[in-house]
Amino acid sequence: MACHQRTAIHDPGKKSHRSLDFLDMRRAPLMTTFLDYLRIEKGLSRNTIQSYALDLTRLQQWTSRNNKSLRGLNERDIERWTGDLARRNLKATSISRALSAARGFFQFLVQENETDINPTDDLVGLKKTRTLPRVLTTEEVNRLLQAPDLATKEGLRDRALLELMYATGLRISEAISLTHRDLNLRSRILRCHGKGNKERRVPITETALRWIQQYTSTTSPRRQPALTAFVFLNQDRPLTRQFTWALINQYATNAGLNNVTPHTLRHSFATHLLENGASTVFVQALLGHQHISTTEVYTRVSKKHLRKSYDRHHPRARARTPRAA
């Protein structure tokens, strides 16, 4: 079944926005000030700030249930709070993220002279069991790329979007916010704005560029897009993260693939580059990672691939271990 504009895909963007507004009404003024600080002075993205808001709301709710104040929390209270999160079956990664949000919040309070101590100073986050990212094979990538119905304008749009994300490793938010001004057709370089609104330039393949040009050529000559217009549209409006997430998930299902998200294309992009000889520093620059350690997780995936390939093809690797005489 083709997956295009007429496919019924629910876009929950507005609903989640109302949910966040409801949390805003109950949030302590200190938290609101901290979130404004993250947005205005730190330049963090909306999605990152929403994650902070969720974690700090959990802290505020626990504080209220236990008749405590945020300024009066001590180290033992924070330990009890993270223990409560664990009993609620949150993953270790989610608890560590919540503790990190609390640590940043209390550091801010100390800086602003709202409190004298940071109760998280001596706490160590839970050890994360870092799982390797899901990576598609090149054959699986091809199946996914070929899933859209090219007989429709929406299908052309989605093929161009998928080709772009695999060719560049862009995050979903970076891909859907791309404007025509960000594309340099002559040099095959695009400009994107990543986390913290940091700008970087990424090369794009001729194949992906051709699909983008084919999609944009469906625009009426009388309605040529302005340079500031978004490249990927849904009824003349920019795509949302939720819509694009559902779109890619549906295409993956149609292609017989499981557990595929927009980030899966980013993981596959990085891993396939490393498997074909690219340096970790080069991949780090393309992905926009601030720390090389973030990129190095893909070298683990690449080494795992090499090990499997070696074991599968080397005759001595496949030979059975001889028994002792």
Secondary structure as the mmCIF struct_conf table of DSSP 4:
data_model
#
loop_
_struct_conf.conf_type_id
_struct_conf.id
_struct_conf.beg_label_comp_id
_struct_conf.beg_label_asym_id
_struct_conf.beg_label_seq_id
_struct_conf.end_label_comp_id
_struct_conf.end_label_asym_id
_struct_conf.end_label_seq_id
BEND BEND1 HIS A 4 HIS A 4
TURN_TY1_P TURN_TY1_P1 GLN A 5 ARG A 6
BEND BEND2 THR A 7 THR A 7
TURN_TY1_P TURN_TY1_P2 PRO A 12 PRO A 12
HELX_RH_AL_P HELX_RH_AL_P1 GLY A 13 ARG A 26
BEND BEND3 ARG A 27 ARG A 27
HELX_RH_AL_P HELX_RH_AL_P2 PRO A 29 ILE A 40
TURN_TY1_P TURN_TY1_P3 GLU A 41 GLU A 41
BEND BEND4 LYS A 42 LYS A 42
HELX_RH_AL_P HELX_RH_AL_P3 ARG A 46 ARG A 65
TURN_TY1_P TURN_TY1_P4 ASN A 66 ASN A 67
BEND BEND5 LEU A 70 LEU A 70
TURN_TY1_P TURN_TY1_P5 ARG A 71 GLY A 72
HELX_RH_AL_P HELX_RH_AL_P4 GLU A 75 ARG A 87
TURN_TY1_P TURN_TY1_P6 ARG A 88 ASN A 89
HELX_RH_AL_P HELX_RH_AL_P5 ALA A 92 GLN A 111
TURN_TY1_P TURN_TY1_P7 GLU A 112 ASN A 113
BEND BEND6 GLU A 114 GLU A 114
BEND BEND7 ASP A 116 ASP A 116
TURN_TY1_P TURN_TY1_P8 PRO A 119 ASP A 122
HELX_LH_PP_P HELX_LH_PP_P1 GLY A 125 LYS A 128
HELX_LH_PP_P HELX_LH_PP_P2 THR A 131 ARG A 134
HELX_RH_AL_P HELX_RH_AL_P6 THR A 138 LEU A 145
TURN_TY1_P TURN_TY1_P9 GLN A 146 GLN A 146
BEND BEND8 PRO A 148 PRO A 148
TURN_TY1_P TURN_TY1_P10 LEU A 150 ALA A 151
BEND BEND9 THR A 152 THR A 152
HELX_RH_AL_P HELX_RH_AL_P7 LYS A 153 THR A 168
HELX_RH_AL_P HELX_RH_AL_P8 ILE A 172 ILE A 176
TURN_TY1_P TURN_TY1_P11 SER A 177 SER A 177
STRN STRN1 THR A 179 THR A 179
HELX_RH_3T_P HELX_RH_3T_P1 HIS A 180 ASP A 182
STRN STRN2 LEU A 183 ASN A 184
TURN_TY1_P TURN_TY1_P12 LEU A 185 ARG A 188
STRN STRN3 ILE A 189 HIS A 193
HELX_RH_3T_P HELX_RH_3T_P2 LYS A 195 ASN A 197
STRN STRN4 GLU A 199 PRO A 203
HELX_RH_AL_P HELX_RH_AL_P9 GLU A 206 THR A 216
TURN_TY1_P TURN_TY1_P13 SER A 217 THR A 218
BEND BEND10 THR A 219 THR A 219
HELX_RH_3T_P HELX_RH_3T_P3 PRO A 221 ARG A 223
HELX_LH_PP_P HELX_LH_PP_P3 GLN A 224 ALA A 226
TURN_TY1_P TURN_TY1_P14 LEU A 227 THR A 228
BEND BEND11 ALA A 229 ALA A 229
STRN STRN5 PHE A 230 PHE A 230
BEND BEND12 VAL A 231 PHE A 232
STRN STRN6 LEU A 233 ASN A 234
TURN_TY1_P TURN_TY1_P15 GLN A 235 ASP A 236
STRN STRN7 ARG A 237 PRO A 238
HELX_LH_PP_P HELX_LH_PP_P4 LEU A 239 THR A 240
HELX_RH_AL_P HELX_RH_AL_P10 ARG A 241 ASN A 254
TURN_TY1_P TURN_TY1_P16 ALA A 255 GLY A 256
BEND BEND13 ASN A 259 ASN A 259
HELX_RH_AL_P HELX_RH_AL_P11 PRO A 262 GLU A 275
TURN_TY1_P TURN_TY1_P17 ASN A 276 GLY A 277
HELX_RH_AL_P HELX_RH_AL_P12 THR A 280 LEU A 287
TURN_TY1_P TURN_TY1_P18 GLY A 288 GLY A 288
BEND BEND14 GLN A 290 HIS A 291
HELX_RH_AL_P HELX_RH_AL_P13 ILE A 292 HIS A 313
HELX_RH_AL_P HELX_RH_AL_P14 PRO A 315 ARG A 318
BEND BEND15 ALA A 319 ALA A 319
HELX_LH_PP_P HELX_LH_PP_P5 ARG A 320 ALA A 324
#
